Amino acid sequence: MSDEKTPLARRILREVLSWTWVAAAFLLIHGTLMQARVIPSGSMERTLLVGDHLLMSRFGYDAGVPFTGWHVRLWREPRRQQLLIFRAPLAGSPDYVKRVIGLPGDTVEIRRGTVWVNGAPLAEPYLDARPNPNEKFAPLKVPPASYFVMGDNRENSYDSRYWGFVPRSAIVGTPLVIYMSVDAPETAWEPGQIRERVYAYLNAVAHPSLVRWKRLFTTF
């Protein structure tokens, strides 16, 4: 039957059902499988740069209803030195991205800038710079269902050294791939800075050299 002969009510119902399926697919993907994130600070340099746009995998870590605070912990557990995205310890702040250093039950300390876990030095080839020999951190045991995390740019990272452990319930997912990377000031990527962000994108279109092409499709 052609659309001309289909009753109006049936055409409207068919359209509503089609958009309902689209909305349901979006909620499923956004709430349980994948989300987009942008890096607003240099705390993870050189692994992640300001303006890196990530696809984050939520699979197995967290599920929730988009645009609400409801979520539930899933079955996967983080590994040491894995990158994690988690809810910030400060209310109102965007999600953080850090690297797992200590797992539940581990003892973490810092001696002359070198991280030690359970009495052994941790090899960290991803660091942005050489360890600061003046830095020290007294031995601290990670409690159950919690994680000790640090940024790769140790001199510019607000992490577990300052605010404590990440509870398992706060973990959202892990970075999957960089799908875009734009060289722009940090302010462009801060929450609520819509005008600055639009300007950064338009500037990148006008000046393609601002796109870090070699970083595109980097996986983790």
N, C-alpha and C positions, 0 to 999 in steps of 0.2 A: 504494500500500500504506500503510495507516495505521500510526502508530507502535506501536500495540498488537501488530501482526503482524510488525513488523520485528525481526529477531533482535537481542538485546542487544548483541552484539559489533559489529554493523553500526551501531547507534545511537551507541555509544561512539566508533567510528572516525569517523563523520560529525561528531560534536561536536569531536573532536580536530582534524580537518581545518579546521573552521570557525574554531577559536581559533588555529590555526596561521596562517591567512590574516590574521587580525586582528593577530597579533604581527608578521608580516612587513610589513604595511602600516605599523604603528607604527615599526618599525625603519627602513623606507625614508624615511618623513616626518621622523623625528627625526634620522636620520643624514645625510640629503642635502638636505632641503628646508627645514625650519622647526623652530625651537626657541623656547621661552619663556625670557625673562630678566627680572630685576627690578633696578632701579637702587638701589644701597645707599648712595651718597654724592652730595655736591653738586658734584662736579668738572665736570659738564656743564650746570649751571644757566646760562641759563634754558631751554635746549633740552630738557633732560631733568631731571626733578625726582626727589628721593628718594621712592621708592614708586611710580614709574612702572613698569608691567608691560608688557613689549614682546614682540611676536612678531618673531623674528629670521629673516631669509632667509639660508639657507646656499647657495642655488642658485648654482652656478658658482664658488663660492669654496672650499668645503671639503666633503669627505665622510668619514664615519667610522662606526665601529661603536659604537652607544650603550653607555655605561658601561665603555668601554675607552679606552686611550690611542691606539688605532690610527686614523689618519686620512691622507688624501691630498689634496694641493693640486689644485685644478681650474683652469679656464681664465680666469676673470674676473680683471681687475686693478682695484684701487681707483682712484678719481678724486680730484683735489685737492678738499679741503673736504667730502668725503664722510664720513659717520659710519661707524666700523668697530668691530666687536667682535672681540677677539683674546685669545689666551691671555696671562695676566699674566706680566710678566718675573720675578716672584718666585714660586718654587715654593710650591704650596699656597694661593695666592691665587685668588679667583674671577676670571673673565674681565673684562677692562677694556673700556670704551666710550670712544673718543676720536675726534677729528676729524683727518683727513689734512691735513697742512700741506705736507710735502715729499715729492715723488715721487723714485724712483731717479734720480740724476744732478743733482738740484736742489741749490742752495746756499741754506741757510736762515740767517738772522740776525735779531736783534731790536735795534732802535735806539729808545731812549726808549719802550719798551713796544710799538712797532709792529713787526709781523712783516714782514720783507722776504724775497722769494723771487726768486732770480736777479737781484738788483739792483733790484727794483721792490717798492713797498709792496703788501701784500695787503689787499684790502677784506674786512672781517670784520663784517658787520652782525649776526651771531648772538651776539657777545660779551655776557657778563653785565654787564660794567661797562667804563668807559673804560680804555684801556691805562695801565699804571703807568709814568710817565715816567722812573722810576728803574731800570727793568728793561732789561738789555742782555744779549745773547748773541752771542758771537763767530761769524763765518761758519763754517758747517760743511756739508760736502758729503755728501749722502745716498748711501750705497753701493748697488751693484746689489741687486735683489731685497729692498729694505728701504724703510721709510717712517718719516718724522718726524711724530709725532702730538702733539696738544695738546688739553687740555680747554677748553671754552668759558668756564669760571670760572677764569681764569688765576691768580688769587691763591689758589686752593684746588684745584690739580690736580697730581697726581704723574704726570708724563708724560715725553716724550722729552728734555726739558730736563735731567732728572735721571738717567734710567736708559738713555738711548740710543734706538736705532732698533728698530722692529718688523720682524722678518723676515717675508717673505711666507708662510713656512710656518706662522706663528703665527696668521694671520688665519682667523677662523671664519666671519664673515658680516657682514651689515649690518642695522641696525634697519629694520623694515618698518612697524609700526603700534603705537600704544599701545592696548591692549585694556582696561586697568584702571589707575587711579591712586589710591592711598590715602595720605592725609596721616598719617604715623606716624613715630616716631623712627627714626633710622638703624639702631639696634641691632636693630629688628624684621626688617630685610632682610639682615642679615649671615648668612653660612653657618652652619648648625647651630642657629640660634636658632628652633627650632620652636615653643616655647611662646609666645615674643614675637610670632612671625608669626601664629599662630592667634589670639592676643588682638587683634592689629591688625585682622584680618578680622572678628572678632566685634564689635569696637568700631565698625567701619565699618557693619556691619549694623544695630547699635543706633542709630548716629548717622550717617545717610546724608550729612550735610554734610561728613563726612571724605573722601568720594569726590569727586575733582576731575572732575566730570561733563564740563566743557568740554574736558578733555584727551582724553577717550575718542575713539578712532578717528582720532587725529592720525596722519598718515602722513609718511614721510620719503623 
